Amino acid sequence: MKANTQVQNVLVSEVDPALVDESKAVDLILKSGDVSVHHRNVIHGSKANHSPLRRCGLTIRYIPISTRIKAPNWPCTFLLRGDAVPGINHYVEVDHMFFNGKGNWI
C-alpha cells in the first residue's frame, strides 16, 4: 500500500454487503473517554478520525491455557487465572496491574 493511501477498512476484512442492511444500523456517538464494548462478530465500523486526537482500539481474547500461541515470546500473553501448562506458552507477569476490585477477577 502506498503512503497516504486511504483504505475503506484498516483491518482489511470484508463483509458480504448482501448480509448487511445499513438501514438498520444504529449510530453510537461516544464522548471523549467513552468506550464501546461489543462481541467480535458484531459488524461495526466508524468513519475517519479527522480530529487532532487519537482514537484507540483494544482487543482482548480469552483462551484456555492449553492453547499454544505460535508467535515466540508474544508480548501480549497474560495468564489471568489458573496455572500455566509447562512448555506451552510464556506468559507476561501481571503483578504490576493493580486496580480497584482486582481480587474479584483473580
C-alpha atoms as one frame of an Amber mdcrd trajectory, in Angstrom:
protein
   0.000   0.000   0.000   1.321   3.487  -0.834   1.831   6.100   1.864  -1.157
   8.392   2.467  -3.467   5.945   0.720  -6.898   5.871   2.292  -8.484   2.477
   2.780 -12.081   1.636   3.490 -11.166  -0.790   6.232  -7.815  -0.732   8.045
  -8.284  -4.353   9.135  -8.625  -5.459   5.509 -11.523  -7.733   6.323 -14.585
  -7.901   4.202 -18.235  -8.433   4.953 -20.568  -9.601   2.210 -22.745  -6.499
   1.542 -25.709  -8.815   0.941 -25.580  -9.698   4.649 -25.762  -6.085   5.852
 -28.852  -3.896   5.925 -27.389  -0.451   6.635 -30.899   0.982   7.073 -30.937
  -0.894  10.407 -27.569   0.482  11.511 -27.501   2.378  14.791 -25.179   5.324
  15.364 -23.425   5.345  18.700 -21.735   8.682  19.301 -19.144   8.455  22.039
 -17.859  11.326  24.134 -14.206  11.725  24.957 -13.244   8.928  27.348 -16.251
   6.742  26.464 -15.844   3.145  25.357 -17.811   0.803  23.126 -17.710  -2.896
  24.045 -19.155  -5.487  21.719 -18.858  -9.089  20.611 -16.215  -9.703  17.948
 -18.846 -10.902  15.469 -20.839  -7.670  15.610 -20.357  -5.788  12.371 -19.107
  -2.377  13.376 -17.120   0.493  11.988 -16.513   4.199  12.051 -15.684   6.990
   9.695 -12.227   8.550   9.548 -10.974  10.404  12.595 -10.277  13.962  11.429
  -9.665  15.349  14.912  -6.166  16.044  16.248  -6.799  13.466  18.975  -6.058
   9.777  18.608  -8.661   7.049  18.532  -7.720   3.795  20.235  -8.862   0.242
  19.873  -8.270  -2.670  22.211  -8.900  -6.314  21.534  -8.993  -8.806  24.378
  -9.216 -12.519  23.642  -9.502 -15.171  26.307  -8.152 -18.627  25.517  -7.676
 -21.819  27.526  -4.203 -22.350  28.973  -3.834 -25.403  26.729  -3.937 -23.238
  23.568  -0.463 -22.891  22.052   0.472 -19.431  20.807   2.841 -19.944  17.892
   4.412 -16.471  17.875   7.550 -16.781  20.025   7.534 -14.643  23.181   4.274
 -12.947  22.194   4.297  -9.755  24.327   0.543  -9.692  24.920   0.006 -13.075
  26.576  -1.104 -12.705  30.173  -2.005 -15.575  32.471  -5.054 -14.200  34.237
  -6.234 -17.339  36.017  -5.075 -20.895  36.611  -1.655 -22.458  36.232   0.400
 -22.430  33.049   0.846 -25.731  31.242   4.636 -26.335  31.186   6.157 -25.901
  27.742   3.039 -24.442  26.100   3.360 -20.637  26.401   5.428 -17.945  28.057
   3.192 -15.519  29.965   3.921 -11.895  30.811   3.843 -11.229  34.555   0.796
  -9.149  35.584   1.604  -8.386  39.230   2.049  -4.727  38.304  -1.557  -4.380
  37.077  -3.297  -3.154  40.199  -6.784  -1.698  40.088  -9.721  -1.459  42.460
 -11.504  -4.790  42.577  -8.581  -6.759  41.114  -9.215  -9.508  43.672 -12.659
 -10.112  42.186 -11.081 -11.072  38.852  -8.346 -13.420  40.032
